[in-house]
């Protein structure tokens, strides 16, 4: 019995609690961690007949999606390479189920996860600001031009990490505070500082999409939650004041966030002191583009690939191999098309696209219903404050109108599925309380 608990509860619990920190180290450790969690849960499921975790709409939905992407790989021109990314994709869905199972056994995991994430955020904030001020972080990693990367080194994903985990951290604060009633004023002060400085660090990281996601989740939470509305509003105002101050007093940051964004959207290479040179620029430099010309070309290439492979695409992670056949531009042939939905269309086909888009639209519809009930029917709530924070993290992952990392990238997939298990546990808990 002790061995059972050690292998099937204690080890997976520690891995999940440490996962935010493991994700900072690179792709290997978090991928190893999620693989261990998945294997242990599958063995546990077989031994103890854990049917209920599989007999639900979430897992059925996930199973259909998994079947589609594996079939897409089997139909691709590079079966083995594509299967390498799709065949083991099941572990992300199983990871969420295991998280749900562990929380049913012991919800104190969330308390320890909360403190784990505080340590991660504090470490990144301290190290990130040191890197910006002194040009090097505590490990000697140099700043990338004007972009802060902290412990991520050459990987410029600091902003993505902070923006995607921030709503989860705030949600854990809501959960822990409601359950334990945080009376420690020092801890509350530290949290407030984290909530404000994290968004400033996202700005310094140069991640414009991450900055958008941070603001999107903040606005969503402020509009939707009930008990912590004022606190989140004022911490958000504090972060906005910090951002405006940094943009005002740091010319390099201002150039990237404002001027570079305008340049990217318009491809306005005419921003030059030499007016004669500017007047002779090609007319194409004045076109409007979706985000940048490179993104625009990738989206065109992705849609062309989809047009020839409508049902099942060309196989997960195969965009890079077939892009050159469509002669859009050299810049278009990146590792993936940098948009979740165009990647799904081109690599997995219309069915995978509709499943993910349908899930996103369902969340948005229920969010609107929750919002209007907050105004007109305050007794009826679709979600509690904790669930709202988790939903905001999921919405960020599924947001269609922005550039994105590869949907099938292991590191990013762990981040995508991380709040899902907590949300499933919360919904299961609410269903039980309603029945009772």
C-alpha positions in Angstrom: 0.0 0.0 0.0 2.9 2.4 0.8 4.6 1.5 -2.4 1.4 2.2 -4.3 1.0 5.6 -2.8 4.7 6.4 -3.3 4.7 5.5 -7.0 1.2 6.6 -8.1 0.7 9.7 -5.9 3.8 11.1 -4.3 6.2 10.9 -7.3 3.7 12.4 -9.8 2.7 15.1 -7.2 6.3 16.2 -6.8 6.8 16.3 -10.5 3.7 18.5 -11.0 4.7 20.8 -8.2 8.1 21.2 -9.7 6.9 21.5 -13.3 6.9 25.3 -13.5 10.6 25.2 -12.5 11.4 22.3 -14.8 10.1 24.3 -17.7 12.6 27.0 -17.1 15.5 24.5 -17.5 14.7 23.7 -21.1 12.7 21.0 -22.9 14.4 17.8 -21.6 13.4 17.7 -17.9 9.7 18.8 -18.3 9.3 16.2 -21.1 10.9 13.5 -19.0 8.7 14.6 -16.1 5.4 14.4 -18.0 6.4 11.0 -19.5 7.0 9.6 -16.0 3.6 11.0 -14.8 1.8 9.5 -17.8 3.4 6.1 -17.5 2.6 5.9 -13.8 -1.0 7.0 -14.2 -1.6 4.5 -17.0 -0.2 1.7 -14.8 -2.4 3.0 -11.9 -5.4 3.1 -14.2 -4.9 -0.5 -15.2 -4.4 -1.7 -11.7 -7.2 0.2 -10.0 -9.7 0.5 -12.8 -9.8 4.3 -12.9 -12.5 4.3 -15.6 -14.2 7.6 -14.5 -11.2 9.7 -15.5 -11.6 8.4 -19.1 -15.4 8.3 -19.3 -16.0 12.0 -19.8 -16.4 14.6 -22.5 -12.9 15.9 -22.2 -11.1 12.6 -22.8 -13.5 11.6 -25.6 -12.8 14.9 -27.3 -9.1 14.5 -26.8 -9.2 10.9 -28.0 -10.9 12.0 -31.3 -8.3 14.8 -31.8 -5.5 12.3 -31.1 -6.9 9.8 -33.6 -7.0 12.5 -36.2 -3.4 13.7 -35.8 -2.1 10.1 -35.8 -4.1 9.3 -38.9 -2.7 12.5 -40.5 0.8 11.3 -39.8 0.1 7.9 -41.3 -1.1 9.6 -44.5 1.8 12.0 -44.7 4.8 11.7 -47.0 7.2 11.4 -44.0 5.4 9.0 -41.8 8.1 8.2 -39.3 9.1 11.9 -38.8 5.5 13.0 -38.4 4.6 10.1 -36.1 7.5 11.1 -33.8 5.4 14.2 -32.9 1.9 12.8 -33.0 2.1 9.2 -31.7 3.2 10.2 -28.2 1.0 13.3 -28.1 -1.4 11.2 -25.9 0.8 11.9 -22.9 -0.5 15.5 -22.6 -4.1 14.4 -22.3 -3.2 11.7 -19.8 -1.1 14.2 -17.8 -4.3 16.3 -17.3 -6.2 13.2 -16.1 -3.4 12.4 -13.6 -3.4 16.0 -12.3 -7.2 15.7 -11.8 -6.7 12.3 -10.0 -4.0 13.6 -7.7 -6.0 16.7 -6.7 -8.9 14.4 -5.7 -6.5 12.5 -3.5 -4.9 15.6 -2.0 -5.8 19.2 -3.0 -2.9 20.5 -0.8 -0.8 20.0 -4.0 -2.2 23.3 -5.2 -0.8 25.1 -2.1 2.7 23.7 -2.7 2.3 24.5 -6.4 1.4 28.0 -5.5 4.6 28.5 -3.5 6.6 26.7 -6.3 5.3 29.2 -8.8 6.0 32.2 -6.5 9.6 31.1 -6.3 9.8 30.7 -10.1 8.3 34.1 -10.7 10.5 35.8 -8.1 13.6 34.2 -9.5 12.8 35.3 -13.0 11.8 38.8 -12.0 15.0 39.4 -9.9 17.3 37.8 -12.5 15.5 39.4 -15.5 15.8 43.0 -14.1 19.4 42.3 -13.2 20.1 41.2 -16.8 18.4 44.3 -18.2 20.3 46.7 -15.9 23.8 45.1 -16.0 23.6 43.4 -19.4 24.2 39.9 -17.9 22.0 37.7 -15.6 23.2 35.8 -12.5 24.5 32.9 -14.7 26.3 35.2 -17.1 23.8 35.0 -19.9 24.0 38.3 -21.9 21.0 40.3 -22.9 19.9 39.8 -26.5 20.1 43.3 -27.9 17.3 44.9 -26.0 15.5 41.7 -25.1 15.7 40.1 -21.7 15.7 36.3 -21.6 16.9 35.6 -18.0 17.5 31.9 -17.3 16.1 30.9 -20.7 19.4 32.0 -22.3 19.2 32.0 -26.1 15.5 31.0 -26.1 13.5 34.2 -26.1 10.5 32.8 -24.3 10.6 34.6 -21.0 7.5 36.7 -21.9 5.6 33.6 -23.1 6.3 31.7 -19.9 5.3 34.6 -17.6 2.2 35.5 -19.6 0.9 32.0 -19.8 1.6 31.1 -16.1 0.5 34.4 -14.7 -3.3 33.7 -14.7 -2.6 30.3 -13.2 -0.6 31.9 -10.4 -3.3 34.4 -9.7 -5.9 31.6 -9.8 -3.8 29.7 -7.2 -3.7 32.8 -5.1 -7.5 33.0 -5.2 -7.8 29.3 -4.3 -5.3 29.3 -1.5 -6.6 32.6 -0.1 -10.2 31.4 0.0 -9.2 28.2 1.6 -6.5 29.3 4.0 -7.2 33.1 4.2 -3.7 34.5 3.7 -3.2 36.8 6.7 0.5 37.2 6.1 0.9 40.8 5.0 4.5 40.2 3.9 3.4 37.4 1.5 0.5 39.6 0.2 3.0 42.4 -0.4 5.4 40.1 -2.3 2.5 38.8 -4.4 1.4 42.4 -5.3 5.0 43.2 -6.3 5.1 40.0 -8.4 1.8 40.8 -10.1 3.1 44.3 -11.0 6.7 43.6 -11.9 5.9 40.5 -14.0 4.2 42.5 -16.7 7.0 45.1 -16.8 9.4 42.2 -17.3 7.3 40.9 -20.2 7.7 44.3 -21.8 11.5 44.1 -21.3 11.5 40.6 -22.8 10.4 42.2 -26.0 7.6 39.7 -26.4 4.8 41.7 -28.0 2.4 38.7 -28.2 3.2 37.8 -24.6 2.4 41.4 -23.6 -0.9 41.2 -25.5 -1.7 37.9 -23.8 -0.9 39.3 -20.4 -3.3 42.2 -20.9 -6.0 39.9 -22.5 -6.0 37.6 -19.4 -6.0 40.6 -17.0 -9.0 42.2 -18.7 -10.8 38.9 -18.9 -10.2 38.2 -15.1 -11.2 41.7 -14.1 -14.4 41.5 -16.0 -15.3 38.0 -14.9 -14.3 37.4 -11.3 -16.3 38.5 -8.3 -14.5 38.5 -5.0 -11.0 39.6 -6.2 -12.1 42.1 -8.8 -10.8 45.2 -7.0 -7.4 43.6 -6.1 -6.8 42.4 -9.6 -7.9 45.8 -11.1 -5.5 47.8 -9.0 -2.6 45.5 -9.5 -3.3 45.7 -13.2 -3.4 49.5 -13.1 0.0 49.4 -11.2 1.5 47.2 -14.0 0.1 49.5 -16.7 1.7 52.5 -15.0 5.0 50.6 -14.9 4.7 49.7 -18.6 4.0 53.3 -19.6 6.9 54.5 -17.5 9.3 52.0 -19.1 8.1 52.9 -22.6 8.4 56.6 -21.9 11.9 56.5 -20.4 13.5 53.6 -22.3 13.9 54.5 -26.0 14.9 51.0 -27.1 11.8 49.5 -25.6 9.7 52.2 -27.2 11.2 51.4 -30.5 10.4 47.7 -30.4 6.9 47.9 -28.9 5.6 50.9 -30.9 7.8 51.8 -33.9 8.8 48.3 -34.8 5.2 47.1 -34.5 4.0 49.8 -36.9 6.9 49.0 -39.3 6.1 45.3 -39.2 2.4 45.8 -40.0 3.1 48.1 -42.9 6.6 46.9 -43.9 7.4 50.5 -43.9 11.0 50.4 -44.8 10.8 54.0 -45.9 11.6 55.2 -42.3 14.9 56.7 -43.2 16.5 60.1 -43.1 17.2 60.0 -46.9 14.0 61.1 -48.5 15.3 60.6 -52.0 16.0 56.9 -51.2 12.6 56.6 -49.5 10.8 58.0 -52.6 12.4 55.3 -54.8 11.4 52.4 -52.6 9.3 49.7 -54.2 5.5 50.1 -53.8 5.4 46.7 -52.0 7.0 48.4 -49.0 3.8 50.3 -48.4 1.5 47.2 -48.2 -0.3 46.2 -45.1 0.6 42.8 -43.7 -0.7 40.5 -41.0 1.8 41.2 -38.2 4.8 41.1 -40.5 5.6 40.3 -44.1 7.2 37.0 -42.9 4.1 36.0 -40.9 1.9 37.1 -43.9 3.9 34.8 -46.2 3.8 31.9 -43.8 0.0 32.2 -43.5 -0.4 32.2 -47.3 1.8 29.2 -47.6 -0.1 27.4 -44.8 -3.4 28.1 -46.4 -2.1 26.9 -49.8 -0.9 23.6 -48.2 -4.4 23.2 -46.6 -6.1 23.9 -49.9 -4.3 20.8 -51.4 -4.7 18.7 -48.3 -8.1 19.6 -46.8 -9.0 16.5 -44.8 -5.9 15.5 -42.9 -3.3 18.1 -43.8 0.3 17.0 -44.6 1.1 15.6 -41.1 2.1 17.2 -37.8 5.4 19.1 -38.0 5.6 18.7 -41.8 4.9 22.3 -42.8 8.7 22.9 -42.9 9.2 20.0 -45.4 6.4 20.9 -47.9 6.5 24.7 -47.7 9.2 25.0 -50.4 7.0 23.3 -52.9 4.5 26.3 -52.9 7.1 29.0 -53.8 5.6 31.8 -51.6 8.9 33.1 -50.3 12.1 31.9 -48.6 10.9 33.6 -45.4 7.7 31.6 -45.4 9.5 28.3 -44.9 10.0 28.3 -41.2 9.6 25.3 -38.8 5.8 26.0 -38.5 3.4 28.7 -39.8 3.3 30.6 -36.5 -0.4 30.5 -36.0 -2.2 27.6 -34.2 -5.2 27.4 -36.5 -3.3 27.7 -39.8 -0.9 25.1 -38.4 -3.8 22.8 -37.7 -5.3 23.4 -41.1 -2.1 22.7 -43.0 -0.7 19.9 -40.9 -3.8 18.1 -39.5 -6.6 19.2 -41.7 -10.2 20.5 -41.3 -11.4 18.1 -38.6 -8.6 18.9 -36.1 -9.1 22.6 -36.9 -12.8 22.4 -36.2 -12.3 20.5 -32.9 -9.9 23.1 -31.5 -11.9 26.1 -32.9 -15.1 24.6 -31.5 -13.6 24.2 -28.1 -12.4 27.8 -28.2 -15.9 29.1 -29.2 -17.6 27.0 -26.5 -15.4 28.7 -23.9 -16.1 32.1 -25.3 -19.9 31.5 -25.4 -20.0 30.3 -21.8 -17.7 33.2 -20.8 -20.2 35.7 -22.3 -23.1 33.9 -20.6 -21.2 34.1 -17.3 -20.4 37.8 -17.8 -24.1 38.7 -18.5 -25.2 36.7 -15.5 -22.8 38.7 -13.4 -24.8 41.8 -14.5 -28.4 40.6 -14.7 -28.7 37.4 -12.8 -26.1 37.5 -10.0 -27.4 34.3 -8.3 -26.5 32.1 -11.3 -22.8 31.6 -12.0 -21.3 29.4 -14.6 -17.8 29.5 -13.1 -16.1 30.4 -9.8 -13.2 32.9 -9.5 -10.6 30.1 -9.6 -12.1 28.6 -12.7 -12.2 32.0 -14.4 -8.4 32.4 -13.9 -7.8 28.9 -15.3 -10.1 29.6 -18.3 -8.1 32.8 -19.1 -4.9 30.7 -19.3 -6.7 28.2 -21.7 -8.1 31.1 -23.8 -4.5 32.4 -24.2 -3.5 29.0 -25.5 -6.3 28.8 -28.0 -6.4 32.4 -29.1 -6.7 32.6 -32.9 -5.8 36.1 -33.8 -2.0 36.3 -33.0 1.3 34.6 -33.9 2.0 31.5 -31.8 4.5 28.8 -31.2 4.0 25.3 -32.7 0.9 23.6 -31.4 2.8 20.3 -31.4 5.9 21.5 -29.6 6.4 19.5 -26.4 7.4 22.4 -24.2 4.4 24.5 -25.3 2.0 21.5 -25.1 2.9 21.0 -21.4 2.1 24.7 -20.8 -1.2 24.4 -22.7 -2.4 21.3 -20.8 -1.1 22.4 -17.4 -4.3 24.3 -16.3 -6.7 21.7 -17.9 -6.2 19.1 -15.2 -6.9 21.6 -12.4 -10.0 22.9 -14.3 -11.3 19.3 -14.7 -10.9 18.7 -11.0 -12.7 21.9 -10.1 -15.6 21.2 -12.5 -15.9 17.6 -11.0 -15.9 19.1 -7.5 -18.6 21.6 -8.4 -20.8 18.8 -10.0 -20.6 16.8 -6.9 -21.6 19.7 -4.7 -24.6 20.5 -6.9 -25.7 16.8 -6.8 -25.4 16.8 -3.0 
